[in-house]
Amino acid sequence: MSKFCFFVSLIFCCFSLQAGPALDRALDSLSFVHQFHSAILSPDGTTVAWTETIPGTSGKQQESVVYVKDLRDPGSSPHRIAGGAGSEHVLAWSRDGKLVFLSTGDSGEQLQVYVADKLGHSKPRKVTDLKGYIDEPHWSPDGRTIAVLWIEGLTRVPGPTEATLPDSGVISSKVYEQRLALVDVSTGAVHAITPPEMYVYEFDWSPDGKQLVYLAAPGTGDDNWYVAEVYAVDSSSGAVRHILKPPMQVANVRWSPDGKNLAFIGGLMSDEGSTGGDIFILPAAGGTPLDLTPNRKSSPNWFRWTPSSNQILMTEDSSGEMAVSTLDLASGSVEQIWKGAEMIAFSGDATTSAVIRNSWAHPPEVWAGRTGAWQQITHANASLSPQWGQAKSVEWASDGFRVQGWLLFPQPYDASKHYPMIVVVHGGPAADTRSAWPRPGLPLQLLSAEGNFVFYPNPRGSYGQGEEFTRANVKDFGHGDLRDILAGVDTVVKDYPVDDKRVGIAGWSYGGYMTMWTVTQTHRFRAAFAGAGVANWQSYYGENAIDQWMIPYFGASVYDDPAVYAKSSPINFIKNVTTPTLVAVGERDGECPPPQSYEFWHALKTLGVKTEFVLYPGEGHAFHDPEHSRDLFARIVKWFQDNMPAAAVQ
């Protein structure tokens, strides 16, 4: 392959690149999507409540609001439940039908706890006057207390994908701990009941309301979720007892209705909030967890107990699709209630439930009713249609695995023509690409509207095919998963009209790393985009804000086994690169810090490989400024157009 010409640019704060009219319209269409959150059924099944983010003028997002809908009156319209002129978030029902939610009220800034005692008959009342970050309100069984997560005094939204604070001078060791606090509904009195040195990630009430089980770790919240342990606290005395130090990441800890057991999802998880693994059970008093779903060829990602305590209802990733199933504890048998090529957020039971549904073909809406036979409740996005091509699920064989991915067709599509293809590798690696309506940010699906096939492989390390598949890249980053991706590309090229000489690769986060890795290992791809990538696992270990996630994957710290980090580091193979590569990252990205992108870009420009580096000011791992996202997307489109031109095909 001939050497590409030398071209390099470092851009910090210059956002003049504009998308074309068609791409602008496609991006605008995503800005006007109504987004739904927390769709939940009342305990008697008569009312569904949800939070909804409503687009404002020029696509600017307004804050979210709470709506409720009486399912007994199909012709009635949803009505808003408001805590004032501000925005509402995160809601939960009490057993007797009261609704709690968080709202900024009329202040527009600080979230507080609000309660709607009688829906439609009285204005929701403000219960708290807290300072700091609050989240996840949950009623006690007797309805007298609301438990919340509270970080006293914190003025920023926590989380590893948020922008880090700039450092200077003596680096502070101050830690803002998220504690479990109880709110007296009648008086508004609040007191934290978990120790001040522990960061609490999630919790659940015991069925008698006397205890709460919670997941916590000492130290910074962004990093230590990966080593969090299970505790219980007495809701009256605050006495804490340790229950379990799990040998894995843990999420969705839930108390059984009879109070005898706890259950949780345990597995290899690379990101807090991206849940998958097996479902485990253990006595509430403590003991050895029992895996209820061993060797299952799917990845449970949420569950709840049924009232009998003998059965669990779960949702699971299954080869790029989602399923709703029941798990019988006695027999271990699983009965599937529903499965589809959709993304769903589920709330309810095996009989009646509310879900937020969306897919490649349909934008998000709230549905409710008999589980698996839901009726559509909202029609907020009825005017929207896909700006991308048809999606097909693709499967192929690689190293004894059956691997799945999604292929988006160009829009418009002519079967008599051959088209370029962009391979998009998802982040994680413990995640997967499923059928879902794109969200604003980095909607690479829209590359299909620019005349490309867009291929989304789910290689080893992904969810959807069981824990063995998710663990198959341990101590092997980049090696086996690249073989899976290349085998998938060969399958698609063989079966679909793809121009084999015009194939590119792109990704963000772990996908950005895989892009960096790929161009050091093969000349298969004509152009590349590496977003928020990792060039050098050895230096990354000491730079990132969440190093705890690396131990389960690499088996040891970089100080104890540097070789296992070195063998998967793109920088050690950098002289192999000839592929033109666009590099971008947020200035305050704590998950994949900018020095990693600098290191990769610096090597490419030194070696004379065509490259460009864009550093976006103030952004973290997830971008929040729409202008930054739009600028980046326009640059990606232009990069692939310039470096995979049709005229270059012989």
Wavefront OBJ file of the C-alpha trace (Angstrom):
o trace
v 0.000 0.000 0.000
v 1.316 3.445 -0.917
v 2.206 5.907 1.823
v -0.474 8.543 2.424
v 0.580 12.153 2.189
v 1.572 14.025 5.332
v -1.150 16.265 6.757
v -1.741 17.181 10.383
v -3.842 19.688 12.279
v -4.447 20.239 15.981
v -7.740 22.042 16.546
v -8.729 23.230 20.019
v -11.555 25.745 19.773
v -12.436 26.307 16.149
v -15.850 25.013 15.158
v -16.457 26.272 11.653
v -16.955 22.989 9.831
v -20.562 22.674 8.664
v -22.538 19.609 7.680
v -24.354 19.520 4.338
v -28.102 20.284 4.101
v -29.193 16.620 4.123
v -27.014 15.808 7.104
v -28.194 18.950 8.874
v -31.800 17.825 8.473
v -30.969 14.369 9.784
v -29.174 15.801 12.844
v -32.040 18.237 13.425
v -34.512 15.348 13.396
v -32.677 13.752 16.320
v -32.702 17.031 18.255
v -36.487 17.091 18.089
v -37.044 13.604 19.517
v -39.062 13.444 22.732
v -37.024 11.293 25.117
v -38.761 9.197 27.793
v -37.464 8.000 31.161
v -38.774 6.075 34.174
v -42.086 4.816 32.769
v -43.673 3.043 35.756
v -47.061 1.549 36.611
v -48.945 2.357 39.814
v -49.238 -0.614 42.212
v -52.880 -1.173 41.246
v -51.997 -1.122 37.543
v -54.399 1.688 36.691
v -51.967 4.545 36.050
v -48.695 4.917 34.192
v -46.289 7.759 34.996
v -43.184 8.809 33.126
v -40.684 11.619 32.709
v -40.386 13.149 29.265
v -37.811 15.524 27.814
v -39.511 17.870 25.375
v -37.525 19.569 22.595
v -37.466 23.339 22.565
v -36.992 25.796 19.743
v -34.119 25.148 17.327
v -33.720 21.662 18.783
v -32.573 22.944 22.176
v -33.658 20.481 24.862
v -35.942 21.698 27.606
v -35.830 20.104 31.016
v -37.876 16.949 31.588
v -41.412 16.879 32.982
v -43.622 14.230 34.643
v -46.786 12.964 32.978
v -49.411 10.504 34.205
v -52.094 8.666 32.244
v -55.162 6.800 33.562
v -55.216 3.458 31.737
v -58.896 2.928 32.623
v -59.825 5.770 30.290
v -58.140 5.080 26.935
v -59.479 8.309 25.470
v -58.070 10.557 28.155
v -54.959 12.640 27.583
v -51.865 12.469 29.787
v -51.583 15.351 32.241
v -48.518 16.904 33.769
v -47.599 16.610 37.442
v -45.364 19.584 38.210
v -43.311 20.670 41.183
v -43.192 24.243 39.886
v -41.759 25.926 36.824
v -38.570 23.845 36.861
v -37.771 20.359 35.654
v -38.734 16.955 37.021
v -36.699 13.761 37.198
v -36.764 10.205 38.633
v -40.092 9.032 40.022
v -41.443 6.180 42.146
v -44.852 4.985 43.388
v -45.716 4.205 46.986
v -47.777 1.116 47.721
v -50.863 3.280 48.300
v -50.525 5.208 45.036
v -48.610 8.357 45.963
v -45.968 9.561 43.513
v -42.545 10.876 44.512
v -40.261 12.682 42.094
v -37.354 15.083 42.072
v -37.885 18.630 40.847
v -36.006 21.889 40.663
v -39.299 23.593 41.514
v -39.319 27.314 40.854
v -35.618 27.674 41.673
v -34.524 26.071 38.423
v -31.358 24.693 40.007
v -31.414 22.566 43.168
v -33.376 19.323 42.966
v -35.717 18.587 45.875
v -38.088 15.764 46.794
v -41.735 16.372 45.847
v -44.755 14.195 46.604
v -48.074 14.060 44.745
v -50.512 12.674 47.317
v -53.674 12.728 45.192
v -53.041 12.800 41.462
v -55.111 15.466 39.751
v -56.653 16.726 42.969
v -53.867 18.627 44.682
v -50.606 20.310 43.802
v -47.479 18.239 44.544
v -45.830 19.379 47.747
v -42.171 20.057 48.307
v -40.841 17.806 51.079
v -37.136 18.623 51.390
v -34.793 21.595 51.463
v -31.525 19.804 50.716
v -28.247 21.167 49.409
v -26.228 19.092 46.978
v -26.886 16.273 44.543
v -29.818 13.891 45.175
v -31.041 10.891 43.208
v -33.110 7.686 43.254
v -36.042 8.327 45.654
v -37.691 5.118 46.895
v -40.626 4.714 49.291
v -40.426 2.620 52.427
v -42.997 -0.197 52.514
v -45.177 1.728 54.992
v -45.109 4.916 52.894
v -43.814 7.097 55.735
v -40.223 7.455 54.566
v -38.439 8.083 51.301
v -34.849 6.936 50.896
v -32.574 8.901 48.561
v -28.956 9.010 47.485
v -27.434 12.302 48.624
v -24.063 13.992 48.061
v -24.122 16.939 50.438
v -22.627 20.102 48.988
v -21.857 18.753 45.512
v -22.739 21.229 42.775
v -21.915 19.082 39.715
v -23.545 15.941 38.376
v -21.355 12.982 39.405
v -20.288 10.210 37.081
v -17.218 9.060 35.159
v -18.561 10.259 31.799
v -19.006 13.826 33.080
v -16.299 16.450 32.588
v -13.636 16.339 35.288
v -12.810 19.467 37.269
v -9.546 21.169 36.229
v -6.591 20.442 38.500
v -4.023 22.978 39.684
v -1.751 23.472 42.657
v -1.719 20.743 45.275
v -4.065 18.069 43.972
v -6.964 17.745 46.395
v -7.827 14.481 48.069
v -11.305 15.706 49.009
v -13.975 13.112 48.284
v -17.695 13.864 48.061
v -19.363 10.696 49.316
v -22.833 9.705 48.155
v -24.715 8.534 51.229
v -28.043 6.861 51.786
v -30.420 9.297 53.495
v -33.950 8.904 54.857
v -36.609 11.578 54.388
v -39.557 11.775 56.793
v -42.513 12.399 54.465
v -44.598 14.217 57.071
v -41.926 16.586 58.424
v -39.314 16.727 55.672
v -36.573 15.876 58.156
v -33.562 14.237 56.504
v -30.735 12.229 58.013
v -27.958 10.214 56.382
v -27.726 6.682 57.749
v -24.698 5.186 55.994
v -21.117 5.902 57.135
v -19.604 9.170 55.847
v -16.560 7.447 54.351
v -18.625 5.139 52.108
v -19.964 5.968 48.634
v -23.362 4.293 48.090
v -24.281 3.342 44.505
v -27.687 1.711 44.863
v -30.030 0.314 47.514
v -33.276 -1.537 48.185
v -35.684 -1.640 51.136
v -36.285 -4.871 53.019
v -39.962 -5.936 52.772
v -40.591 -5.028 56.435
v -38.876 -1.642 56.089
v -36.492 -2.315 58.958
v -33.348 -2.532 56.827
v -31.920 -1.399 53.525
v -29.434 -3.365 51.475
v -26.916 -1.281 49.565
v -23.847 -1.442 47.348
v -20.948 0.745 48.500
v -17.205 1.314 48.568
v -14.877 3.804 50.260
v -13.220 6.530 48.204
v -14.233 8.286 45.022
v -17.523 7.246 43.532
v -16.473 7.321 39.884
v -13.689 4.784 40.371
v -14.712 2.397 43.121
v -18.003 1.001 41.846
v -15.877 -1.795 40.423
v -14.864 -2.958 43.920
v -18.101 -2.147 45.752
v -19.421 -4.593 48.345
v -22.871 -5.436 49.691
v -24.015 -4.110 53.075
v -27.221 -3.727 55.061
v -28.147 -0.891 57.409
v -30.786 -0.766 60.124
v -33.239 1.983 59.144
v -33.764 3.015 62.790
v -30.363 2.705 64.462
v -28.059 3.059 61.460
v -26.198 -0.097 62.475
v -24.327 -1.523 59.472
v -23.481 -5.132 58.732
v -21.328 -6.444 55.920
v -22.973 -9.071 53.717
v -20.733 -9.852 50.738
v -17.416 -9.052 49.099
v -18.202 -10.233 45.568
v -15.504 -11.580 43.258
v -17.048 -9.583 40.394
v -18.880 -6.384 39.597
v -22.377 -6.263 41.082
v -25.553 -4.376 40.159
v -29.310 -4.434 40.755
v -29.182 -5.727 44.356
v -32.747 -6.650 45.392
v -34.391 -8.067 48.511
v -36.822 -10.973 48.078
v -40.452 -10.282 49.104
v -40.271 -12.839 51.939
v -37.137 -11.158 53.340
v -35.070 -14.326 53.282
v -32.800 -13.730 50.317
v -30.996 -11.156 48.241
v -30.377 -11.344 44.515
v -28.128 -9.364 42.189
v -26.597 -9.356 38.729
v -22.927 -10.244 38.849
v -20.443 -10.338 36.020
v -17.637 -8.649 34.156
v -18.838 -5.060 33.672
v -16.610 -2.341 32.277
v -18.897 0.636 32.974
v -21.184 1.574 35.839
v -24.715 1.572 34.450
v -23.903 -0.851 31.634
v -25.170 -3.996 33.332
v -24.903 -7.611 32.237
v -23.950 -10.986 33.660
v -25.655 -13.772 35.592
v -28.285 -13.553 38.328
v -27.101 -14.685 41.773
v -28.961 -15.354 45.015
v -27.685 -15.526 48.589
v -29.228 -15.527 52.090
v -29.998 -12.040 53.408
v -27.909 -12.886 56.462
v -24.893 -13.519 54.237
v -23.308 -16.554 52.674
v -22.102 -17.896 49.351
v -23.914 -16.619 46.238
v -25.534 -19.189 43.961
v -25.531 -18.569 40.200
v -29.108 -18.989 38.950
v -28.278 -18.561 35.250
v -25.006 -20.434 34.630
v -24.022 -20.988 31.005
v -26.986 -18.974 29.759
v -26.407 -17.712 26.194
v -27.754 -14.254 26.956
v -26.963 -11.411 29.361
v -29.581 -10.529 32.014
v -29.478 -6.748 32.536
v -32.414 -6.105 34.927
v -34.706 -8.149 37.144
v -37.304 -7.968 39.873
v -38.716 -10.574 42.226
v -42.275 -11.753 41.735
v -44.504 -11.588 44.860
v -44.073 -15.298 45.583
v -40.276 -15.053 46.096
v -40.033 -18.234 44.025
v -39.669 -16.558 40.671
v -37.702 -13.718 39.095
v -38.770 -11.592 36.143
v -35.849 -10.412 34.029
v -34.919 -8.579 30.863
v -31.873 -9.744 28.942
v -29.676 -8.959 25.971
v -29.912 -11.791 23.481
v -27.843 -11.678 20.280
v -28.579 -8.042 19.551
v -32.205 -8.240 20.676
v -33.989 -7.944 24.023
v -36.176 -10.455 25.819
v -38.492 -10.483 28.833
v -38.453 -13.814 30.688
v -39.355 -15.454 33.985
v -36.863 -17.571 35.924
v -38.183 -20.268 38.259
v -35.837 -20.616 41.240
v -36.733 -24.197 42.101
v -36.319 -25.753 38.675
v -34.022 -23.215 37.035
v -36.334 -23.153 34.025
v -36.779 -19.964 31.996
v -39.969 -19.011 30.187
v -39.713 -16.289 27.573
v -42.647 -13.866 27.539
v -41.476 -11.546 24.762
v -38.490 -11.013 22.485
v -37.845 -8.367 19.868
v -35.306 -6.314 17.950
v -35.871 -3.297 20.184
v -34.528 -1.421 23.162
v -36.955 -1.443 26.075
v -36.942 0.029 29.569
v -39.237 -2.229 31.590
v -41.329 -1.696 34.721
v -44.014 -3.996 36.057
v -44.544 -7.724 36.339
v -45.138 -10.740 34.155
v -48.825 -9.843 33.820
v -48.943 -6.057 33.420
v -46.157 -3.615 32.714
v -45.080 -0.293 31.231
v -42.196 -0.012 28.817
v -40.352 2.588 26.797
v -39.845 1.045 23.352
v -37.673 2.130 20.445
v -35.835 0.464 17.567
v -34.019 1.183 14.321
v -37.440 1.693 12.719
v -39.487 3.367 15.479
v -38.666 6.330 17.750
v -39.219 6.055 21.522
v -42.734 5.997 22.965
v -44.373 4.769 26.179
v -46.428 1.575 25.988
v -48.370 -0.203 28.741
v -50.745 -3.096 29.360
v -50.474 -6.874 29.280
v -46.799 -7.818 29.273
v -45.656 -8.595 25.754
v -48.900 -7.257 24.248
v -48.546 -3.606 25.230
v -50.718 -0.784 23.908
v -49.142 2.486 22.806
v -49.721 5.321 25.303
v -47.793 8.241 23.819
v -47.498 9.440 20.220
v -45.067 12.286 20.791
v -42.685 11.192 18.029
v -45.284 10.069 15.472
v -44.103 12.576 12.878
v -40.548 11.229 12.815
v -39.202 8.725 10.314
v -35.771 7.088 10.000
v -33.106 9.135 8.244
v -30.990 5.998 7.814
v -31.384 2.780 5.887
v -32.897 -0.596 6.634
v -31.248 -2.614 9.430
v -30.449 -6.326 9.262
v -29.042 -8.631 11.915
v -25.960 -10.482 10.668
v -24.287 -13.561 12.204
v -20.960 -15.212 11.444
v -18.465 -17.712 12.876
v -15.141 -16.719 14.468
v -12.779 -18.866 16.551
v -15.610 -21.185 17.531
v -17.926 -18.342 18.561
v -21.181 -17.366 16.891
v -20.902 -13.558 16.585
v -23.733 -11.135 15.823
v -23.903 -7.583 14.520
v -26.177 -5.078 12.804
v -25.871 -3.810 9.238
v -27.494 -0.542 8.195
v -28.092 -0.123 4.480
v -27.367 3.113 2.637
v -30.279 5.518 2.344
v -31.371 5.615 -0.447
v -30.299 2.136 -1.574
v -29.909 0.662 -5.056
v -29.099 -3.062 -5.071
v -27.336 -2.739 -8.421
v -24.642 -0.455 -6.962
v -21.691 -1.048 -4.658
v -21.281 1.187 -1.621
v -18.539 2.056 0.863
v -18.903 0.740 4.425
v -17.986 2.151 7.824
v -17.437 -0.352 10.651
v -18.473 1.150 14.003
v -17.097 -0.577 17.118
v -19.081 0.009 20.314
v -17.611 1.155 23.620
v -17.361 -0.839 26.807
v -16.160 -3.421 25.968
v -18.945 -4.885 28.149
v -21.847 -3.501 26.114
v -23.502 -4.279 22.790
v -25.180 -2.544 19.901
v -28.902 -3.252 19.764
v -31.727 -2.023 17.603
v -32.377 1.508 18.855
v -33.357 4.947 17.585
v -30.205 7.104 17.515
v -29.782 9.801 20.133
v -28.154 13.208 19.690
v -24.439 13.223 20.374
v -22.494 10.998 18.005
v -25.167 9.257 15.873
v -22.891 7.379 13.500
v -26.000 5.628 12.156
v -26.453 8.751 10.032
v -23.403 7.774 8.010
v -25.849 5.548 6.116
v -27.653 8.710 4.951
v -24.331 9.721 3.381
v -24.317 6.680 1.102
v -22.543 4.117 3.307
v -23.288 0.724 4.696
v -22.743 1.014 8.452
v -21.732 -2.195 10.214
v -22.028 -2.602 14.013
v -20.303 -5.830 15.149
v -20.750 -7.223 18.674
v -17.423 -9.076 19.058
v -16.250 -11.125 22.035
v -16.309 -9.024 25.177
v -19.836 -7.846 24.326
v -23.082 -8.666 26.086
v -25.768 -10.782 24.483
v -24.293 -14.288 24.369
v -23.561 -15.130 27.961
v -20.836 -14.506 30.498
v -18.287 -16.776 28.801
v -18.489 -14.632 25.666
v -18.260 -11.403 27.686
v -15.117 -12.702 29.426
v -13.486 -13.951 26.224
v -11.296 -10.840 25.841
v -9.786 -10.962 29.348
v -5.994 -10.487 29.065
v -6.508 -10.329 25.296
v -7.756 -6.839 24.424
v -7.674 -6.176 20.700
v -6.563 -9.603 19.575
v -9.595 -11.910 19.550
v -12.142 -9.114 19.195
v -10.349 -7.818 16.080
v -10.434 -11.313 14.572
v -14.197 -11.341 15.194
v -14.609 -7.930 13.552
v -12.526 -8.844 10.504
v -14.476 -12.089 10.063
v -17.697 -10.071 10.223
v -16.421 -7.620 7.610
v -15.549 -10.531 5.302
v -19.054 -11.975 5.761
v -20.757 -8.675 4.954
v -18.541 -7.997 1.933
v -19.326 -11.479 0.599
v -23.095 -11.227 1.091
v -23.858 -7.562 0.357
v -22.824 -5.039 -2.336
v -19.965 -3.453 -0.389
v -17.043 -1.864 -2.200
v -14.239 -3.860 -0.597
v -11.676 -1.125 -1.325
v -13.677 1.542 0.490
v -14.134 0.209 4.022
v -13.457 2.438 7.037
v -13.521 1.949 10.805
v -14.702 4.197 13.645
v -15.419 4.084 17.359
v -15.582 5.972 20.644
v -14.131 4.949 24.025
v -13.274 1.242 23.793
v -14.359 1.597 20.164
v -11.800 4.392 19.851
v -9.165 2.087 21.307
v -10.169 -0.673 18.894
v -9.822 1.781 16.009
v -6.313 2.729 17.155
v -5.460 -0.930 17.611
v -6.916 -1.989 14.273
v -4.902 0.433 12.161
v -1.705 -0.858 13.813
v -2.604 -4.479 13.007
v -4.034 -4.406 9.477
v -4.191 -2.290 6.327
v -7.723 -3.574 5.667
v -9.341 -0.166 6.308
v -8.921 2.858 4.069
v -9.739 5.535 6.708
v -10.363 5.642 10.459
v -11.892 7.756 13.218
v -10.599 7.141 16.774
v -12.722 8.972 19.353
v -11.669 9.068 23.028
v -9.357 6.140 22.455
v -6.522 4.481 24.385
v -3.108 4.387 22.726
v -1.042 2.975 25.576
v -2.570 0.851 28.325
v 0.567 1.226 30.444
v 0.458 5.026 30.629
v -3.368 5.011 30.655
v -3.363 3.129 33.955
v -1.848 6.124 35.739
v -3.816 8.793 33.865
v -7.468 7.785 33.953
v -9.978 8.390 36.748
v -11.408 4.843 36.845
v -8.411 2.511 36.978
v -10.263 -0.065 39.131
v -12.098 -1.372 36.065
v -8.837 -2.627 34.570
v -7.847 -5.256 37.145
v -10.551 -7.823 36.225
v -9.635 -7.485 32.551
v -5.836 -7.517 32.787
v -5.553 -9.746 35.853
v -3.165 -7.462 37.742
v -2.150 -3.837 37.992
v 0.254 -2.422 35.438
v 2.907 -2.299 38.155
v 2.623 -6.038 38.762
v 2.277 -7.228 35.146
v 3.261 -4.544 32.631
v 3.642 -7.094 29.829
v -0.062 -7.936 29.636
v -0.789 -4.221 29.167
v 1.969 -3.788 26.604
v 0.802 -6.581 24.309
v -2.507 -4.800 23.668
v -1.177 -1.231 23.388
v -1.448 0.311 19.899
v 1.556 2.563 20.510
v 3.856 -0.475 20.547
v 2.880 -1.250 16.934
v 2.536 2.335 15.725
v 5.081 2.075 12.891
v 2.718 -0.293 11.063
v 0.104 2.446 10.529
v -0.607 3.838 7.059
v -4.362 4.487 7.484
v -5.471 8.162 7.566
v -6.845 8.595 11.082
v -8.979 11.350 12.590
v -8.530 11.630 16.380
v -10.851 13.490 18.781
v -11.479 13.693 22.534
v -13.005 15.938 25.188
v -10.602 18.237 27.041
v -11.776 16.970 30.470
v -12.365 13.311 29.698
v -11.527 11.311 32.830
v -12.361 7.899 31.348
v -10.103 8.205 28.300
v -7.880 11.213 29.059
v -6.598 13.495 26.263
v -2.922 12.426 26.676
v -3.876 9.100 25.093
v -5.125 10.826 21.965
v -2.155 13.211 21.970
v 0.217 10.237 22.122
v -1.390 8.474 19.175
v -1.700 11.647 17.076
v 1.874 12.705 17.827
v 3.193 9.342 16.638
v 1.176 9.480 13.409
v 2.301 12.990 12.507
v 5.923 12.092 13.312
v 5.675 9.054 11.030
v 4.083 11.068 8.209
v 0.660 9.404 8.381
v -2.259 11.624 7.425
v -4.014 12.648 10.640
v -6.019 15.360 12.353
v -6.611 15.891 16.080
v -9.595 17.773 17.515
v -9.713 18.599 21.241
v -13.113 19.867 22.455
v -12.938 22.357 25.359
v -14.853 21.658 28.539
v -16.173 18.288 27.386
v -15.927 15.027 29.293
v -16.307 11.507 27.973
v -19.889 12.364 27.017
v -20.332 15.648 25.155
v -22.985 18.135 26.313
v -22.552 21.048 23.905
v -24.624 20.305 20.754
v -22.351 22.516 18.662
v -19.350 20.396 19.600
v -21.207 17.202 18.697
v -22.349 18.627 15.381
v -18.870 19.872 14.522
v -17.343 16.495 15.306
v -19.907 14.627 13.249
v -19.347 16.908 10.263
v -15.596 16.287 10.534
v -16.134 12.516 10.619
v -18.298 12.614 7.497
v -15.771 14.759 5.628
v -12.860 12.578 6.757
v -14.380 9.442 5.285
v -15.491 11.256 2.126
v -12.012 12.679 1.562
v -10.129 9.481 2.334
v -12.425 6.903 0.711
v -13.280 8.688 -2.562
v -15.016 6.759 -5.306
v -12.449 7.968 -7.801
v -9.739 6.073 -5.922
v -11.295 2.703 -6.780
v -9.499 0.886 -9.614
l 1 2 3 4 5 6 7 8 9 10 11 12 13 14 15 16 17 18 19 20 21 22 23 24 25 26 27 28 29 30 31 32 33 34 35 36 37 38 39 40 41 42 43 44 45 46 47 48 49 50 51 52 53 54 55 56 57 58 59 60 61 62 63 64 65 66 67 68 69 70 71 72 73 74 75 76 77 78 79 80 81 82 83 84 85 86 87 88 89 90 91 92 93 94 95 96 97 98 99 100 101 102 103 104 105 106 107 108 109 110 111 112 113 114 115 116 117 118 119 120 121 122 123 124 125 126 127 128 129 130 131 132 133 134 135 136 137 138 139 140 141 142 143 144 145 146 147 148 149 150 151 152 153 154 155 156 157 158 159 160 161 162 163 164 165 166 167 168 169 170 171 172 173 174 175 176 177 178 179 180 181 182 183 184 185 186 187 188 189 190 191 192 193 194 195 196 197 198 199 200 201 202 203 204 205 206 207 208 209 210 211 212 213 214 215 216 217 218 219 220 221 222 223 224 225 226 227 228 229 230 231 232 233 234 235 236 237 238 239 240 241 242 243 244 245 246 247 248 249 250 251 252 253 254 255 256 257 258 259 260 261 262 263 264 265 266 267 268 269 270 271 272 273 274 275 276 277 278 279 280 281 282 283 284 285 286 287 288 289 290 291 292 293 294 295 296 297 298 299 300 301 302 303 304 305 306 307 308 309 310 311 312 313 314 315 316 317 318 319 320 321 322 323 324 325 326 327 328 329 330 331 332 333 334 335 336 337 338 339 340 341 342 343 344 345 346 347 348 349 350 351 352 353 354 355 356 357 358 359 360 361 362 363 364 365 366 367 368 369 370 371 372 373 374 375 376 377 378 379 380 381 382 383 384 385 386 387 388 389 390 391 392 393 394 395 396 397 398 399 400 401 402 403 404 405 406 407 408 409 410 411 412 413 414 415 416 417 418 419 420 421 422 423 424 425 426 427 428 429 430 431 432 433 434 435 436 437 438 439 440 441 442 443 444 445 446 447 448 449 450 451 452 453 454 455 456 457 458 459 460 461 462 463 464 465 466 467 468 469 470 471 472 473 474 475 476 477 478 479 480 481 482 483 484 485 486 487 488 489 490 491 492 493 494 495 496 497 498 499 500 501 502 503 504 505 506 507 508 509 510 511 512 513 514 515 516 517 518 519 520 521 522 523 524 525 526 527 528 529 530 531 532 533 534 535 536 537 538 539 540 541 542 543 544 545 546 547 548 549 550 551 552 553 554 555 556 557 558 559 560 561 562 563 564 565 566 567 568 569 570 571 572 573 574 575 576 577 578 579 580 581 582 583 584 585 586 587 588 589 590 591 592 593 594 595 596 597 598 599 600 601 602 603 604 605 606 607 608 609 610 611 612 613 614 615 616 617 618 619 620 621 622 623 624 625 626 627 628 629 630 631 632 633 634 635 636 637 638 639 640 641 642 643 644 645 646 647 648 649 650
